[in-house]
Amino acid sequence: MSLDTTLPAELPVSSAPWAMEDLPPFPAVATRLLHVLSREDVNISEIAKIVGAEPVFATRVLQMANSPLFAIRQEVRGIAQAINLLGLSRVRAITVTRAMGDFVAPAINIKALRVCWQNSLAGAILAEKLARACRMDPDFAYVAGLVRDIGRLGLLIKYPREYENLVVVSGENQFDLTETERELFDVDHCQAGAWVIKKMPLPQELAEVVAFHHLTPQASDPFRMVDLIRIADRMADALGFVVLAPVEPLVFTDVVEEFTTRTGAYFTESEEQLKAEIADKIRTWA
């Protein structure tokens, strides 16, 4: 059965799926920063002032900028330097990563949430690599890959035991996870995630990515960011960073072939190298 692709973005702003009501918010400083970064007239001093006013968040952002997750060649010592060195798009990617980490932190000891968070990170890393290979925006691809399953993370944070049990039962009985989500929560993680993205100061193209990244496109359709994220998602599963093992496991070379067929670009990194690199970056985050 195909996903119900009705965008929650079509709902009134005040109307939330009942399962997403009272969802813990993103860190306030991250939300303010994303608001500023979304403006065309943004200036470095304004960003530095916002981050500098929250020493804990500023420290975490700098740690993130200097971590292997982003592989910056030059040490970043201050927020203004980070903006000058990395550019606004990269600062946005780091901010979203830090905010997402803080968002899931209260329940990260729940096994299912930890697995989902690792899958999100793997998808982000792969989306960035795929975007570079086919000359799309790598920073935007990274953010899109990271937030693609934000609805699932939200459901897990709100209902950790219920969702963990849902994953276990779906795996044991080979249920479709999105259909099971709808049966339990009246919304699947794609719909829930698109609603969350609508409420955030992020590009609204991300709502499309979140809502539709599991759908198989027509061969004649132009290749867009949502298609790249779908392939990154499948590649993460093929590499073993999977939330729920599919009945028929994905083959890495098949996913690479799909990417080449759709884009005409080549992706030459080996399966084992990617596994090791992503696992190392996830360990660094932890």
VEXVEX-930386 format. One line per field, with one value per residue (C-alpha): residue number from 1; residue in three letters; y, x, z. Coordinates in Angstrom, 1 decimal, padded with zeros to 4 digits. Layout:
i	(NUM,...)
aa	(Ala,...)
v	(Y,...)
u	(X,...)
w	(Z,...)
! end
This chain:
i	(1,2,3,4,5,6,7,8,9,10,11,12,13,14,15,16,17,18,19,20,21,22,23,24,25,26,27,28,29,30,31,32,33,34,35,36,37,38,39,40,41,42,43,44,45,46,47,48,49,50,51,52,53,54,55,56,57,58,59,60,61,62,63,64,65,66,67,68,69,70,71,72,73,74,75,76,77,78,79,80,81,82,83,84,85,86,87,88,89,90,91,92,93,94,95,96,97,98,99,100,101,102,103,104,105,106,107,108,109,110,111,112,113,114,115,116,117,118,119,120,121,122,123,124,125,126,127,128,129,130,131,132,133,134,135,136,137,138,139,140,141,142,143,144,145,146,147,148,149,150,151,152,153,154,155,156,157,158,159,160,161,162,163,164,165,166,167,168,169,170,171,172,173,174,175,176,177,178,179,180,181,182,183,184,185,186,187,188,189,190,191,192,193,194,195,196,197,198,199,200,201,202,203,204,205,206,207,208,209,210,211,212,213,214,215,216,217,218,219,220,221,222,223,224,225,226,227,228,229,230,231,232,233,234,235,236,237,238,239,240,241,242,243,244,245,246,247,248,249,250,251,252,253,254,255,256,257,258,259,260,261,262,263,264,265,266,267,268,269,270,271,272,273,274,275,276,277,278,279,280,281,282,283,284,285,286)
aa	(Met,Ser,Leu,Asp,Thr,Thr,Leu,Pro,Ala,Glu,Leu,Pro,Val,Ser,Ser,Ala,Pro,Trp,Ala,Met,Glu,Asp,Leu,Pro,Pro,Phe,Pro,Ala,Val,Ala,Thr,Arg,Leu,Leu,His,Val,Leu,Ser,Arg,Glu,Asp,Val,Asn,Ile,Ser,Glu,Ile,Ala,Lys,Ile,Val,Gly,Ala,Glu,Pro,Val,Phe,Ala,Thr,Arg,Val,Leu,Gln,Met,Ala,Asn,Ser,Pro,Leu,Phe,Ala,Ile,Arg,Gln,Glu,Val,Arg,Gly,Ile,Ala,Gln,Ala,Ile,Asn,Leu,Leu,Gly,Leu,Ser,Arg,Val,Arg,Ala,Ile,Thr,Val,Thr,Arg,Ala,Met,Gly,Asp,Phe,Val,Ala,Pro,Ala,Ile,Asn,Ile,Lys,Ala,Leu,Arg,Val,Cys,Trp,Gln,Asn,Ser,Leu,Ala,Gly,Ala,Ile,Leu,Ala,Glu,Lys,Leu,Ala,Arg,Ala,Cys,Arg,Met,Asp,Pro,Asp,Phe,Ala,Tyr,Val,Ala,Gly,Leu,Val,Arg,Asp,Ile,Gly,Arg,Leu,Gly,Leu,Leu,Ile,Lys,Tyr,Pro,Arg,Glu,Tyr,Glu,Asn,Leu,Val,Val,Val,Ser,Gly,Glu,Asn,Gln,Phe,Asp,Leu,Thr,Glu,Thr,Glu,Arg,Glu,Leu,Phe,Asp,Val,Asp,His,Cys,Gln,Ala,Gly,Ala,Trp,Val,Ile,Lys,Lys,Met,Pro,Leu,Pro,Gln,Glu,Leu,Ala,Glu,Val,Val,Ala,Phe,His,His,Leu,Thr,Pro,Gln,Ala,Ser,Asp,Pro,Phe,Arg,Met,Val,Asp,Leu,Ile,Arg,Ile,Ala,Asp,Arg,Met,Ala,Asp,Ala,Leu,Gly,Phe,Val,Val,Leu,Ala,Pro,Val,Glu,Pro,Leu,Val,Phe,Thr,Asp,Val,Val,Glu,Glu,Phe,Thr,Thr,Arg,Thr,Gly,Ala,Tyr,Phe,Thr,Glu,Ser,Glu,Glu,Gln,Leu,Lys,Ala,Glu,Ile,Ala,Asp,Lys,Ile,Arg,Thr,Trp,Ala)
v	(000.0,003.4,006.2,008.7,011.7,014.5,017.1,018.1,021.5,021.9,021.9,025.2,026.2,025.8,022.3,019.6,015.8,014.7,012.5,015.5,017.8,019.2,017.9,019.2,022.2,022.7,024.6,028.3,029.5,027.2,028.4,032.0,031.3,029.5,032.4,034.7,032.4,032.2,035.9,037.2,040.2,038.2,039.5,037.7,039.9,039.2,035.4,035.6,037.6,035.1,032.1,033.9,034.7,030.9,029.7,026.0,026.0,028.0,025.5,022.6,024.3,024.8,021.3,020.1,022.4,020.8,017.2,014.6,014.8,017.9,017.3,020.9,021.3,024.4,024.6,026.8,028.9,031.3,031.7,034.6,032.6,029.6,031.7,033.2,029.9,027.7,029.9,030.4,027.1,025.1,027.0,026.2,022.5,022.5,024.3,021.8,018.9,020.3,021.2,017.7,016.2,018.2,017.4,013.6,013.7,013.2,009.8,008.7,005.7,004.2,001.7,002.4,006.2,005.6,003.4,006.0,008.8,006.8,006.2,009.9,010.8,008.1,009.4,013.0,012.0,010.0,012.7,015.2,012.7,012.0,015.7,016.4,013.5,014.9,018.6,019.5,021.6,019.4,021.5,021.5,017.8,017.1,019.0,017.3,013.9,014.7,015.9,013.4,011.3,014.0,012.8,009.4,011.0,013.2,010.2,008.3,011.2,011.6,007.9,006.1,002.8,002.6,003.3,000.9,-001.8,-000.8,-001.3,-004.7,-005.9,-004.7,-006.5,-009.8,-009.8,-008.1,-005.3,-002.1,000.4,003.4,001.6,000.5,004.1,005.2,002.5,003.5,007.3,008.3,009.7,008.2,009.6,011.3,013.2,014.1,015.2,017.5,019.2,019.7,021.2,023.6,025.0,025.6,028.3,026.0,026.0,024.6,022.4,020.2,019.5,017.9,015.8,014.7,013.8,012.1,010.6,007.0,007.3,005.7,008.4,007.9,007.4,010.4,012.7,015.3,014.4,016.6,016.8,014.5,011.8,012.2,011.9,008.7,007.2,008.3,006.7,003.4,003.5,004.0,000.9,-001.1,-000.2,-001.6,001.7,000.5,001.2,-001.9,-004.6,-005.0,-008.4,-008.2,-006.5,-003.8,-004.3,-001.4,-001.8,-001.8,001.5,003.0,001.8,003.5,006.8,006.6,005.7,008.7,011.3,010.2,010.7,008.1,007.3,005.5,005.1,001.5,-000.1,-001.1,002.3,004.1,001.7,002.4,006.2,006.6,004.3,006.4,009.6,008.3,007.1,010.6,012.1,009.7)
u	(000.0,001.4,001.8,-000.9,000.9,-001.4,000.9,000.3,001.5,-002.1,-003.5,-004.1,-001.0,-002.9,-004.0,-001.6,-002.0,-003.1,000.0,002.2,000.5,002.8,005.9,009.1,010.4,013.8,016.3,015.2,018.6,018.6,015.2,016.2,019.4,017.5,015.1,018.1,019.8,016.7,016.8,018.6,020.0,021.6,025.0,027.7,027.7,024.0,024.6,027.6,025.6,022.8,025.1,027.5,024.6,024.2,027.6,026.6,025.1,028.0,030.5,028.5,028.4,032.2,032.7,030.5,032.3,035.6,034.4,035.1,031.4,032.2,035.9,036.9,040.6,041.2,040.5,037.5,038.0,035.0,031.5,032.5,035.4,033.1,030.7,033.6,035.3,032.3,029.7,026.1,024.8,027.3,026.6,022.9,023.8,025.8,023.0,020.4,022.6,023.2,019.6,018.4,020.9,019.5,016.0,016.5,018.9,016.3,015.3,018.5,018.9,015.8,017.2,014.7,015.4,019.2,018.8,016.6,019.1,022.0,019.9,019.3,023.0,024.0,021.4,022.7,026.3,025.4,023.1,025.9,028.3,025.7,024.9,028.6,028.7,025.8,026.6,023.6,023.8,025.7,024.8,021.1,021.3,022.9,020.1,017.4,018.9,019.1,015.5,013.9,012.6,012.1,008.5,009.7,012.0,009.2,006.9,009.7,010.4,006.7,005.9,009.2,007.9,004.9,007.0,009.8,007.1,005.7,009.2,009.6,006.1,006.5,009.8,008.5,005.4,006.8,004.3,004.7,006.0,004.2,000.9,001.4,002.2,-001.1,-003.0,-001.5,-001.1,-003.5,-000.5,002.7,006.2,006.3,003.1,004.1,007.5,006.1,003.9,006.9,009.0,006.1,006.4,010.1,012.2,013.6,013.2,009.7,011.2,012.2,008.5,008.3,011.4,010.1,006.6,007.6,011.1,009.8,007.8,009.2,009.4,008.5,011.6,010.6,010.4,013.3,015.8,015.2,016.3,013.5,014.8,018.4,017.2,015.2,018.4,020.5,017.8,018.0,021.8,021.9,019.6,021.8,024.9,023.2,022.2,018.6,015.6,013.7,015.2,013.2,011.9,014.2,017.5,018.7,021.9,024.4,025.5,021.8,021.3,024.4,023.2,019.9,021.7,023.8,020.8,018.8,021.6,024.2,026.8,029.1,029.5,032.8,033.1,033.3,030.7,033.2,034.9,031.5,030.4,033.6,033.5,029.9,030.3,033.3,031.4,028.4,030.8,032.3,028.9,028.1)
w	(000.0,-000.9,001.7,002.2,000.8,002.0,003.4,007.0,005.8,004.5,008.0,009.8,011.7,015.0,014.2,015.2,014.8,018.3,018.6,018.1,020.6,023.4,021.6,023.3,021.4,019.7,021.9,021.9,020.9,017.9,016.8,017.0,015.1,012.3,012.1,011.5,009.1,007.0,006.2,003.1,005.0,007.8,009.1,011.0,014.1,014.7,014.5,016.7,019.3,019.4,019.8,022.2,024.6,025.2,026.4,026.6,023.1,021.7,023.2,021.7,018.3,018.3,019.4,016.5,014.0,015.0,015.2,012.5,011.7,009.6,008.9,008.9,008.1,010.1,013.8,014.6,017.7,017.7,016.3,014.0,012.6,012.1,010.0,008.0,007.5,007.0,005.4,006.5,004.9,006.9,010.1,009.5,009.1,012.3,014.2,013.0,014.0,017.4,017.9,016.8,019.2,022.1,020.9,021.2,024.1,026.9,025.5,023.8,026.1,024.5,022.1,019.3,019.5,019.5,016.4,014.6,015.5,014.1,010.9,010.7,011.0,008.5,006.0,006.4,005.8,002.7,001.4,001.5,-000.3,-003.0,-003.5,-004.1,-006.6,-008.7,-008.0,-005.8,-002.7,-000.1,002.9,002.1,001.4,004.7,006.6,004.5,005.2,008.9,009.3,006.9,009.8,012.4,012.7,013.8,016.3,017.6,018.1,019.8,022.2,023.0,023.2,023.7,025.0,022.7,019.6,020.7,021.0,017.6,016.0,017.7,016.8,013.2,012.8,014.3,012.1,009.0,009.3,007.3,009.8,008.4,008.3,011.9,012.9,011.4,013.2,016.6,016.2,013.4,011.6,010.1,010.7,007.2,007.9,011.4,010.3,007.6,010.2,012.5,009.6,008.8,012.3,012.1,010.5,007.8,004.0,003.2,000.5,003.5,004.2,000.7,001.5,004.8,003.5,000.3,000.6,000.8,-002.5,-005.7,-008.4,-012.0,-014.2,-016.3,-013.3,-012.9,-010.2,-007.1,-003.5,-002.4,-004.8,-003.5,000.1,-000.8,-002.2,000.8,003.1,001.1,001.1,004.9,005.2,002.8,004.9,008.0,009.7,009.6,011.8,010.8,008.6,005.4,004.3,001.3,002.4,000.2,-001.7,-001.7,-005.3,-006.4,-004.7,-006.2,-009.6,-009.1,-008.2,-011.4,-013.5,-012.2,-012.2,-014.7,-011.9,-010.4,-006.7,-006.2,-002.4,-001.3,000.9,003.6,003.7,004.0,006.8,008.8,008.2,009.2,012.3,013.4,013.0,015.0,017.7,017.8,018.2,021.1)
! end
